[in-house]
Amino acid sequence: MSPYTALLLFAFMIQMSCGTEVTITTGDQLCLYANLRVNFSVLYEVADQKTQVAVFELPEKVTSDESMCAKVVSVLKLNFGDGHSLSIIFSVKDNHYEANLIKFTYNLRDKTVFKDSVSDELQKVKVRPHIPDVELGTCYTCKSKDTIHISPTVNMTLWNVVIQAFISDGAKSQKTTPCPADGPPYPSPTSITTTASTTTTTAASTTTTTAASTTTASTTTASTTAASTTTASTTAASTTTASTTAASTTTASTTAASTTTASTTAASTTTASTTATSNTTTPNATTPTTTPTTPSTPTPTLPTPTTGNFSVTPVNSTDACLLFNVGLRIGYKQENKYVEKNFDSNKAEFSGSCGVNSSDIVLVSDPITFRFTFTNDTKKFRLHALNVTVTTSSGVSFSVANSSLSLWEASLGSSYMCNKEQNFTIDTLSLFTYNLRVQPFGVKKGTFSMAHECSLDDTSILIPIIVGATLAGLIVIVVIAYVIGRRKTYVGYQTL
């Protein structure tokens, strides 16, 4: 082999090995696949009020244990370096899916990237990407470079992108939806296959990196099938319901104790019911045997959920078109036990869209995903549809939805507000809201308009109640005084 040929082969291998490949699974099935290259350009401040530009690439080694798949919303989150992360939120509409939001977090404390930075802050920027209407069951591909201006100080360039969200059969599709810059689909499915370091999230949230020297479609499929990922939602749910699991364990040990007592007695022994008092009595014995009941651990009362302040801003605009402040809690039955969970607004990812007659917002905070859809009839707006996806502590996901709601109604040009706790039943799920204020249409200058208060907050109704109660009290006092006065008068005129 000539030196020139060897050099070309080496360059080809280097090119093929660059990039980041990630597989996300639910249980043992692939649900989200990504293979992409990303370059970041960040302007930051140094000493003497000067600025520098840091240029760096998404590395081959990333962790994806905070990614998740759900029925209507999926999140790809790639953590890398010293506190940096890239998140892409996908959602389903009809028979298509799209990327609603790209969020980039960078840590100015990382001096290996941001040399001489005067700030140590964690910066977060987000943008709505140009990845719309990808047909379900196909991969979005884009070999061309796409530069996205996230903010005045941050640019991001993507290329060699292969992404498929909402995989239903556990295997990456060979069908593609190419970006406009690439033109029509490529005839050979293998042309989109790129082998790179593979990040596989396991139940223990470990990352396995495999460097490959060859690139074939079957190789990518094999790595996809082998990937076994338990999303972060399972871990979070397990942590939340730890007290519930402890309670069931205590009950099991009590039953075991009762069973042991029954087996110790003779065949003629009659064992009392353990479900009522957990006391086992042997009739032939002179002294009854009592098995003490271990008290179950009560489920701790949840604190009031934190209120999140969410706003949706259209592409190429700086003013919000949808404002949503709310604290959320859900309740549902899990293994015949009622469980409540708070939605962690502090860690929530969100995206949304605004339309003339319909607006929606998606909130994701593992293990809960909400999708609120608002509509208007030119005079009033209301919450029309709600979809909630939950991953339980056992790793099972379920969704409830209702598309015929008429909640949180207010006039267009105003906002709806209810600070008190509200409770709604959506199919088999209970939804609790706190400190709610929403305006999905007609937002001006990024602030809420005049609020329409719910009846729970409306204190004006207390005024007639107080006045009525006061008048009733006065009437009672007058009647009592009249009766006492009449009785004294009657006694004064009695004959001796």
Sequence and secondary structure as in RCSB ss.txt:
>XXXX:A:sequence
MSPYTALLLFAFMIQMSCGTEVTITTGDQLCLYANLRVNFSVLYEVADQKTQVAVFELPEKVTSDESMCAKVVSV
LKLNFGDGHSLSIIFSVKDNHYEANLIKFTYNLRDKTVFKDSVSDELQKVKVRPHIPDVELGTCYTCKSKDTIHI
SPTVNMTLWNVVIQAFISDGAKSQKTTPCPADGPPYPSPTSITTTASTTTTTAASTTTTTAASTTTASTTTASTT
AASTTTASTTAASTTTASTTAASTTTASTTAASTTTASTTAASTTTASTTATSNTTTPNATTPTTTPTTPSTPTP
TLPTPTTGNFSVTPVNSTDACLLFNVGLRIGYKQENKYVEKNFDSNKAEFSGSCGVNSSDIVLVSDPITFRFTFT
NDTKKFRLHALNVTVTTSSGVSFSVANSSLSLWEASLGSSYMCNKEQNFTIDTLSLFTYNLRVQPFGVKKGTFSM
AHECSLDDTSILIPIIVGATLAGLIVIVVIAYVIGRRKTYVGYQTL
>XXXX:A:secstr
  HHHHHHHHHHHHHHH SEEEEEEETTEEEEEEEEEEEEEEEEE GGG EEEEEEE  S  B TT B  SSEEE
EEEEETTTEEEEEEEEEETTEEEEEEEEEEEETT TTTSTT S   EEEEEE  S   EETTSEEEE S EEEEE
ETTEEEEEEEEEEEEEEEEES  S EEE GGG S  S GGGG    EEEEE TT  EE    S   HHHHHHHHH
H     HHHHHHHHHTHHHHHHHHHHHHHHHHHHHHHHHS TT     TTTS     TTSSS             
       EEEEE  TT SS SEEEEEEEEEEEEETTEEEEEE  GGG EEEEE  SSEEEEEEEETTEEEEEEEE
E SSEEEEEEEEEEEE TTS EEEEEES   EEEEETTSEEEE S EEEEETTEEEEEEEEEEE S  BTTB  S
EEE TTT GGGHHHHHHHHHHHHHHHHHHHHHHHHHHHHHHHT   
